[in-house]
């Protein structure tokens, strides 16, 4: 979930970065707070058991110190920085590609307005229908991806009420007997309008009609990429490996990062901290 924070850092002041750092909504603090509290409590419990004389004998403390030293060295074999760096890179690349392929209708609408020429009522309706079909395709795709869009358009009737779909067009969609989704039916309607506009001379050249078809194809491809990212998540094995490495690292830190307090002359007296 992305949160806009430009207003908070719009002015250069000594507190602008601090305000950004300690924002709560959609922040890292909100995500890790529960785990941080649990880990801190467990760390303090282990430290309390080690530092007091009620739970461990002197021999047991020596054993604990050796185990802590061993686990502290073991942390070097968990490449957490590399794993998390690669994982974040994959997530950011996935997010940026999703953002780039959202299927924005503005570019295609500009081409429609410039290539479909004419000021009569019929031509204006054709241009309007093409732009509406673009928005309809976008809505049909996003209904199955975004919860907020599904709430806005829960049924096909809601699309009719919003003006994205006509009643007769709704019947056409319902009459298409497919077990798959019907996202791309409106894009086929756009192609039909393009070919008809070319025959009627509203599009003055075949090159312009071909270019407009290519723009519609690009729009459809972008939305298809969004669907692909929604259908196929990151490999579960890699996600599990990242979480396992992270939790194993911090579980090891519960003992391995304890501060060793001893009067004995040992090499690891100050190395574990």
C-alpha positions in Angstrom: 0.0 0.0 0.0 1.5 3.3 -1.1 0.9 6.4 1.0 1.4 10.0 -0.2 3.9 11.9 2.0 5.0 14.7 -0.4 3.2 17.3 1.7 5.1 16.4 4.8 8.4 16.9 3.1 7.4 19.8 0.8 9.4 22.3 2.9 13.0 22.1 3.8 13.2 22.1 7.6 15.1 20.3 10.3 11.9 18.4 11.3 10.7 17.4 7.9 12.8 14.2 7.8 11.9 13.4 11.4 8.2 13.7 10.5 8.7 11.4 7.6 10.7 8.9 9.7 8.1 8.6 12.4 5.0 8.4 10.2 2.8 5.6 11.4 0.4 4.7 8.6 2.0 2.2 6.1 5.3 2.6 7.9 7.9 -0.1 8.7 7.2 0.6 12.4 3.6 -0.5 12.0 4.7 -3.7 10.2 7.4 -4.9 12.6 6.0 -3.5 15.9 4.5 -6.8 17.2 7.5 -8.9 16.2 9.9 -6.3 17.7 8.0 -6.3 21.0 7.9 -10.1 21.2 11.6 -10.3 20.3 12.6 -7.7 22.9 10.6 -9.4 25.6 12.2 -12.8 24.8 15.7 -11.2 24.7 15.2 -9.6 28.1 13.9 -12.9 29.5 17.0 -14.8 28.3 19.2 -12.0 29.6 17.4 -12.2 33.0 18.0 -15.9 33.2 21.7 -15.5 32.4 22.4 -12.5 34.6 20.7 -13.6 37.8 21.8 -16.5 40.0 18.3 -18.0 40.5 18.1 -20.1 37.3 21.7 -21.0 36.3 24.6 -22.4 38.2 28.1 -21.2 37.5 28.8 -24.3 35.3 25.6 -23.7 33.3 26.5 -20.0 32.7 29.9 -21.2 31.3 28.0 -23.5 29.0 25.6 -20.7 28.1 28.5 -18.4 27.2 30.1 -21.0 25.0 26.7 -21.5 23.2 26.3 -17.8 22.8 29.8 -17.5 21.4 29.1 -20.3 19.0 25.7 -18.9 17.8 27.3 -15.4 17.4 29.8 -16.9 15.0 27.0 -18.9 13.3 25.3 -15.6 12.4 28.0 -15.0 9.9 26.8 -18.0 7.9 23.3 -16.6 7.4 23.6 -14.2 4.4 20.7 -12.1 5.6 21.8 -8.9 3.9 22.2 -10.6 0.5 18.9 -12.4 0.8 16.9 -9.4 1.9 18.6 -7.1 -0.7 17.7 -9.5 -3.5 14.2 -9.9 -2.2 13.6 -6.2 -1.9 15.0 -5.7 -5.5 12.5 -8.3 -6.8 9.6 -6.7 -5.0 10.5 -3.2 -6.2 10.9 -4.4 -9.8 7.6 -6.1 -9.6 5.9 -3.0 -8.1 7.4 -0.7 -10.8 6.3 -2.9 -13.6 2.8 -3.1 -12.2 2.7 0.7 -12.0 4.0 1.1 -15.5 1.4 -1.3 -16.9 -1.7 0.0 -15.2 -3.5 0.6 -18.5 -3.8 4.3 -18.6 -6.4 5.5 -21.1 -5.2 9.0 -21.7 -2.7 8.1 -24.5 -5.1 6.0 -26.4 -7.8 8.6 -26.0 -5.6 11.2 -27.5 -5.0 9.0 -30.5 -8.7 8.4 -30.8 -9.5 12.1 -30.7 -6.9 12.8 -33.4 -7.3 9.9 -35.8 -11.1 9.6 -35.8 -12.0 12.8 -37.6 -15.4 14.5 -37.9 -17.6 16.9 -36.0 -21.0 15.3 -36.7 -22.9 13.6 -33.9 -22.3 10.1 -35.1 -18.5 10.6 -35.2 -18.5 12.1 -31.7 -20.5 9.1 -30.4 -18.0 6.7 -32.0 -15.0 8.5 -30.3 -16.9 8.5 -27.0 -17.8 4.8 -27.3 -14.1 3.9 -28.0 -13.0 5.8 -24.9 -15.8 4.3 -22.8 -14.8 0.8 -23.9 -11.3 1.5 -22.7 -12.6 2.5 -19.3 -14.9 -0.5 -19.3 -12.0 -2.9 -20.0 -10.0 -1.2 -17.2 -12.9 -1.6 -14.8 -13.5 -5.2 -15.7 -9.9 -6.1 -15.0 -9.5 -4.1 -11.8 -12.7 -5.5 -10.4 -10.9 -8.9 -10.1 -7.7 -7.4 -8.7 -8.5 -4.5 -6.4 -10.9 -4.7 -3.5 -11.8 -1.0 -3.7 -12.8 -1.4 -7.4 -14.9 -4.5 -6.6 -16.7 -2.5 -3.9 -17.3 0.3 -6.4 -18.5 -2.0 -9.1 -19.8 -5.2 -7.4 -22.1 -6.2 -10.2 -22.5 -5.6 -14.0 -25.6 -3.5 -13.2 -23.3 -1.1 -11.3 -21.2 -0.7 -14.4 -24.4 0.2 -16.3 -25.4 2.7 -13.6 -21.9 4.3 -13.8 -22.3 4.8 -17.5 -19.5 2.5 -18.5 -21.8 -0.1 -20.0 -25.1 0.2 -21.9 -27.9 -2.2 -21.2 -27.7 -3.9 -24.7 -23.9 -4.2 -24.2 -24.5 -5.9 -20.9 -26.7 -8.4 -22.6 -24.0 -9.0 -25.2 -21.5 -9.8 -22.5 -23.9 -12.1 -20.7 -24.6 -13.9 -24.0 -20.9 -14.7 -24.5 -20.7 -18.3 -23.3 -17.2 -18.7 -21.9 -15.9 -20.2 -18.7 -13.1 -17.7 -18.7 -13.2 -14.0 -18.0 -14.6 -11.6 -20.6 -12.2 -8.7 -20.0 -11.2 -8.3 -23.6 -14.7 -8.2 -25.3 -14.8 -4.3 -25.1 -11.4 -4.1 -26.8 -12.8 -6.2 -29.7 -15.7 -3.8 -29.9 -13.1 -1.0 -30.3 -11.5 -2.8 -33.2 -15.0 -3.1 -34.8 -15.5 0.6 -34.5 -12.1 1.4 -35.9 -12.7 -0.8 -39.0 -16.1 0.8 -39.5 -14.7 4.3 -39.1 -12.1 3.5 -41.7 -14.7 2.2 -44.2 -16.8 5.3 -43.6 -13.8 7.6 -44.1 -13.7 8.9 -40.5 -10.2 7.6 -40.3 -8.5 9.0 -43.4 -5.7 6.4 -44.0 -4.9 2.7 -43.4 -1.7 3.7 -41.6 -3.7 5.7 -39.0 -6.1 2.8 -38.5 -3.2 0.4 -38.1 -1.5 2.8 -35.6 -4.7 3.1 -33.6 -5.1 -0.7 -33.5 -1.5 -0.9 -32.2 -2.3 1.5 -29.4 -5.3 -0.6 -28.4 -3.2 -3.7 -28.5 -0.6 -2.0 -26.2 -3.4 -1.0 -23.8 -4.6 -4.6 -23.7 -1.1 -5.9 -23.3 -0.5 -3.6 -20.3 -3.7 -4.8 -18.6 -2.8 -8.4 -19.4 0.5 -7.9 -17.6 -1.3 -6.6 -14.5 -3.5 -9.7 -14.6 -0.4 -12.0 -14.9 1.3 -10.4 -11.9 -2.0 -10.8 -10.0 -2.4 -14.5 -11.0 1.2 -15.5 -10.5 2.8 -14.4 -7.2 6.4 -14.7 -6.2 7.5 -18.3 -5.9 6.4 -19.6 -2.5 9.7 -21.4 -1.9 11.7 -18.2 -2.2 9.3 -16.3 0.0 9.5 -19.1 2.6 13.3 -19.1 2.4 13.4 -15.3 3.0 11.1 -15.5 6.0 12.9 -18.6 7.4 16.3 -16.9 7.1 15.0 -13.8 8.8 13.3 -15.5 11.7 16.2 -17.9 12.1 18.7 -15.0 12.2 16.8 -13.1 14.9 16.0 -16.3 16.8 19.7 -17.0 16.9 20.3 -13.4 18.1 18.3 -14.1 21.2 21.3 -16.0 22.6 24.1 -15.2 20.3 23.8 -11.4 20.8 23.7 -11.6 24.6 26.3 -9.5 26.4 28.8 -11.9 28.1 29.6 -10.9 31.7 32.4 -12.9 33.2 35.6 -12.6 35.1 37.2 -15.4 33.3 39.9 -14.7 30.7 38.1 -15.8 27.5 38.5 -14.7 24.0 34.9 -14.0 23.5 34.3 -11.9 26.6 33.7 -8.7 24.6 32.9 -10.2 21.2 29.3 -11.0 21.9 27.3 -7.8 22.3 
